[in-house]
Amino acid sequence: MAGFKIDKRVIAKMQKEIVKEFERANRKHPVRIPIEVEPPSMGVLTLASASGLESDPQLSRLLLWLHESVQQNPSRYVDVRDFARSEGLPEDDSDNMALQLEKLGLVQIARSLAGGLAEVFPTDDGLLEARRLLALRADVVERFGHACDVLLRWVLRLGGRQTSVPALAFLEDPLCSFAGDPLAEDEVLSALDYLREHALVERVVTDAEVAILITAQGTRCVLAGGTVNDFLSRQPAGDTYNITGSHGFVAGSQQHVVQNNSFGLDASKLAEFAQQVRQFAPALGASTEQQSQLILDAEVLEEAATTDAPEPGRIRAAFDRLNATLTAIGTATPGLTMLVGAGQSAYQAVFGA
């Protein structure tokens, strides 16, 4: 054992040969290791983060367009640039819209070496969200609430706190939509009446048009965030008494009070409506005879509503005649629609029904 020596040169040569064999084998049969990556579960989080998509006119329409495209070609990726062209949008917006929907987990993007992001395919959550949008379109209550919210914000954004804006100009704004479906004129007018009834806006009537001016209350509503309904529901509730011609009136929750009063009727809202009809009569497209009758009926209503002791029966009869003359005009115009709605609102303000 004392004379045994290790030949290091032989060992080094053997190591080199072994390395060469491994290299040759690797070139012929490269090693492949399967890697499994489980994508994060989006599920409930995705749909929760996508709630409110109905307020975005472009993204909601895009998702519904993708949903329709998938029904026609179930296994084919769709180019968002086609949607942009059909909507008259810049093609440069395509990548941005695709990325927004991907961030919400509603589409998958087929990324290419060229860097394009426009080829997309809706995920299962995207299809569910599209069906939710379609259901929302038919919900009258949701549409009305949304119309009130976006109309009030539009008035403040466009006119500020001091300037009135034409009421029907809102119909031309892209935000005048819900779940990708444009809001109709009667929906906008109904929302306008509701905002006015709750003192969030004021109606400004001129010879040419009807404009809207936001009130201090309406400004507070917008700045508070949330919806119009949220703001109104937070307002303090209490007893409200609208009384005219009263003598020695006791208001409140007192018990055992005997009171004798003569109550007057405040018909000023109907008098204002009659004045609006007289101002707008020449611009309603009515015949000369109808225009003359409108002015006459409006004068009768204004006189009945402004007497010292207004008679409810006389006022109702005068309003019915004027309303019948208005509705008999065959040509429907925005001004006529506005007046009919204003009349109903004024009648409800005076008589409560």
BELNORPE-V536407 format. One record per residue. RES is the residue in one small letter. PHI is phi in degrees with one decimal (* if undefined). OMEGA is omega in degrees with one decimal (999 if undefined). Layout:
RES|PHI|OMEGA / RES|PHI|OMEGA
This chain:
m|*|-177.3 / a|-69.0|-177.7 / g|-91.6|-178.3 / f|-77.9|178.9 / k|-126.6|178.2 / i|-94.4|179.7 / d|-86.1|-175.9 / k|-67.7|179.9 / r|-66.2|178.9 / v|-66.6|-179.8 / i|-64.7|179.2 / a|-62.6|178.6 / k|-64.8|179.7 / m|-64.4|179.0 / q|-61.3|179.0 / k|-62.9|179.7 / e|-66.0|178.7 / i|-63.3|179.1 / v|-61.9|179.0 / k|-62.9|178.4 / e|-63.7|177.5 / f|-62.5|-179.6 / e|-64.9|178.5 / r|-63.8|-179.8 / a|-64.6|-179.2 / n|-68.4|178.3 / r|-69.4|179.5 / k|-76.5|-176.2 / h|-132.7|-179.4 / p|-63.2|-179.4 / v|-78.7|177.6 / r|-118.7|179.9 / i|-113.7|179.2 / p|-66.3|178.4 / i|-118.4|178.8 / e|-109.4|177.4 / v|-116.2|-180.0 / e|-86.7|-178.4 / p|-65.6|178.2 / p|-64.2|179.7 / s|-75.9|-179.0 / m|-90.3|174.6 / g|34.4|-174.6 / v|-63.6|-179.0 / l|-61.9|-178.8 / t|-62.4|-177.0 / l|-67.3|178.6 / a|-67.4|-179.7 / s|-71.6|-178.5 / a|-86.6|179.2 / s|-61.3|-174.4 / g|98.1|178.9 / l|-62.9|179.6 / e|-63.8|179.3 / s|-83.9|179.8 / d|-97.1|-174.0 / p|-64.0|-176.7 / q|-76.9|-176.8 / l|-66.0|179.6 / s|-65.8|177.8 / r|-66.0|179.1 / l|-63.3|-178.8 / l|-64.3|177.8 / l|-68.6|175.8 / w|-65.4|177.1 / l|-65.8|179.0 / h|-60.7|179.0 / e|-67.4|179.6 / s|-64.1|179.5 / v|-66.5|178.0 / q|-63.0|-179.6 / q|-84.7|179.9 / n|-133.5|-170.8 / p|-61.2|-173.3 / s|-116.1|-173.9 / r|-114.3|173.1 / y|-68.6|-174.4 / v|-117.7|-179.3 / d|-88.3|-178.6 / v|-64.9|178.9 / r|-63.2|175.6 / d|-63.1|177.6 / f|-65.1|-179.3 / a|-59.7|179.7 / r|-65.5|-178.8 / s|-67.9|-179.5 / e|-93.8|-177.6 / g|73.1|-179.9 / l|-98.0|175.3 / p|-62.2|-179.7 / e|-62.8|178.6 / d|-63.5|178.9 / d|-74.2|-173.6 / s|-61.0|-178.9 / d|-61.1|-178.9 / n|-63.6|179.5 / m|-66.1|178.6 / a|-63.1|179.7 / l|-65.9|178.7 / q|-63.5|179.0 / l|-68.0|177.9 / e|-65.8|179.2 / k|-61.0|177.0 / l|-81.7|-179.7 / g|77.1|-174.7 / l|-98.5|177.7 / v|-141.6|168.1 / q|-109.0|-179.8 / i|-103.9|176.2 / a|-87.7|-177.8 / r|-74.0|-178.9 / s|-116.9|178.6 / l|-63.9|-179.9 / a|-74.9|176.5 / g|92.4|179.7 / g|-71.3|-178.7 / l|-123.9|-170.1 / a|-79.5|-178.8 / e|-79.5|-175.5 / v|-134.2|175.8 / f|-144.9|-177.8 / p|-67.5|175.4 / t|-80.9|176.6 / d|-61.3|177.2 / d|-65.3|177.3 / g|-63.5|178.6 / l|-66.9|176.7 / l|-63.7|179.4 / e|-65.0|178.1 / a|-63.4|178.4 / r|-66.6|177.0 / r|-63.8|179.4 / l|-63.1|179.1 / l|-63.5|177.9 / a|-68.3|179.7 / l|-63.2|-179.6 / r|-55.1|-176.2 / a|-92.2|-177.8 / d|-88.8|-175.8 / v|-63.7|-178.2 / v|-66.3|179.3 / e|-63.0|179.4 / r|-63.1|-178.5 / f|-65.9|178.8 / g|-61.2|178.9 / h|-65.7|179.6 / a|-60.1|177.8 / c|-63.0|-177.3 / d|-64.4|-174.6 / v|-72.8|179.0 / l|-65.9|-178.9 / l|-64.4|179.0 / r|-66.6|179.5 / w|-64.0|179.9 / v|-61.3|-179.8 / l|-68.7|-178.2 / r|-67.1|-174.9 / l|-84.5|-174.3 / g|-104.1|-175.3 / g|69.6|-176.1 / r|-91.7|-172.6 / q|-114.1|-171.8 / t|-109.6|175.6 / s|-83.5|-178.7 / v|-126.3|179.4 / p|-59.5|-173.9 / a|-60.2|-173.3 / l|-80.4|175.3 / a|-65.6|178.9 / f|-61.7|-179.5 / l|-62.7|-179.7 / e|-89.1|-177.5 / d|-81.5|178.6 / p|-58.4|-179.5 / l|-74.8|177.8 / c|-79.1|-178.7 / s|-155.1|178.1 / f|-144.0|-177.8 / a|54.2|178.2 / g|79.5|-178.3 / d|-114.1|-177.1 / p|-60.3|174.7 / l|-75.4|-179.2 / a|-79.3|-178.8 / e|-60.7|-178.9 / d|-68.0|176.0 / e|-67.8|178.9 / v|-66.5|-179.9 / l|-66.0|177.7 / s|-65.3|177.2 / a|-63.7|178.7 / l|-61.8|178.5 / d|-61.0|-178.7 / y|-64.9|179.0 / l|-63.6|179.6 / r|-69.9|179.7 / e|-61.3|-179.7 / h|-101.4|173.0 / a|60.3|176.5 / l|-90.7|174.9 / v|-139.3|173.1 / e|-120.1|176.5 / r|-91.9|179.4 / v|-109.8|-175.7 / v|-100.9|174.0 / t|-122.5|179.3 / d|-66.9|-173.4 / a|-96.4|-171.6 / e|-162.4|172.7 / v|-108.9|-178.4 / a|-117.2|-178.3 / i|-122.5|175.7 / l|-127.7|-178.9 / i|-74.4|178.8 / t|-94.7|175.6 / a|-61.7|177.2 / q|-64.1|178.3 / g|-66.2|177.3 / t|-63.3|177.7 / r|-61.6|-179.9 / c|-62.4|-179.1 / v|-65.0|-176.7 / l|-69.8|179.3 / a|-72.8|-176.1 / g|76.6|-178.1 / g|74.5|-176.4 / t|-102.3|174.9 / v|-60.5|-179.8 / n|-62.9|177.1 / d|-60.0|-178.3 / f|-64.1|-178.2 / l|-66.7|-179.0 / s|-70.6|179.0 / r|-87.6|-179.3 / q|-70.7|-178.5 / p|-62.6|179.3 / a|-91.8|179.4 / g|-171.3|179.4 / d|-80.3|177.7 / t|-118.3|-178.5 / y|-124.4|175.1 / n|-107.8|-170.8 / i|-132.1|173.3 / t|-128.0|178.7 / g|63.5|-176.8 / s|-101.5|178.8 / h|-130.0|176.2 / g|63.5|-175.3 / f|-80.1|176.3 / v|-112.2|-178.9 / a|-115.1|177.6 / g|135.3|-174.7 / s|-113.8|-178.9 / q|-66.6|177.8 / q|-107.0|175.4 / h|58.2|178.0 / v|-111.6|176.0 / v|-105.8|-174.1 / q|-135.6|176.2 / n|-117.2|-176.0 / n|-140.0|171.8 / s|-115.8|-174.2 / f|-90.2|174.6 / g|-95.1|-179.8 / l|-108.6|178.2 / d|-88.0|-177.7 / a|-107.5|-175.8 / s|-62.4|-179.8 / k|-64.3|178.2 / l|-72.3|175.5 / a|-65.8|176.8 / e|-63.7|178.6 / f|-63.0|178.6 / a|-61.0|177.8 / q|-64.8|177.6 / q|-62.2|180.0 / v|-62.2|179.2 / r|-63.2|179.4 / q|-70.3|-174.6 / f|-90.5|-174.4 / a|-51.6|-178.6 / p|-68.5|-174.6 / a|-107.6|-175.2 / l|-97.1|-179.4 / g|72.9|-179.7 / a|-84.8|175.9 / s|-69.6|-179.7 / t|-59.8|179.4 / e|-66.4|179.7 / q|-65.2|179.9 / q|-64.1|178.5 / s|-63.0|179.9 / q|-65.7|177.6 / l|-59.7|-178.5 / i|-62.7|179.0 / l|-63.4|-179.7 / d|-63.0|178.8 / a|-65.9|178.4 / e|-65.0|178.9 / v|-64.4|179.8 / l|-65.5|-179.8 / e|-62.5|178.9 / e|-64.6|-178.9 / a|-67.0|-175.7 / a|-85.9|-175.2 / t|-111.2|176.6 / t|-69.8|-179.1 / d|-63.1|178.9 / a|-129.0|-176.9 / p|-58.7|179.0 / e|-100.7|-177.1 / p|-55.1|-178.2 / g|-64.0|179.6 / r|-65.8|-180.0 / i|-66.0|179.9 / r|-61.9|-179.2 / a|-64.4|180.0 / a|-66.1|178.4 / f|-65.2|179.7 / d|-60.2|179.0 / r|-64.2|-179.7 / l|-64.7|-179.7 / n|-64.6|178.4 / a|-65.6|178.0 / t|-65.8|178.0 / l|-63.1|-176.3 / t|-70.4|179.4 / a|-79.1|177.5 / i|-68.9|-172.3 / g|-74.6|-175.3 / t|-89.3|179.3 / a|-82.1|178.3 / t|-130.7|176.9 / p|-56.6|179.2 / g|-64.2|178.7 / l|-65.4|178.6 / t|-61.3|178.5 / m|-62.3|-178.4 / l|-66.6|179.1 / v|-60.5|177.8 / g|-64.9|178.8 / a|-64.6|178.6 / g|-64.4|179.1 / q|-63.5|179.4 / s|-65.1|179.4 / a|-65.0|179.3 / y|-62.1|179.6 / q|-66.0|-179.6 / a|-65.7|-177.5 / v|-86.2|-173.5 / f|-106.2|176.5 / g|77.1|179.8 / a|-159.3|999
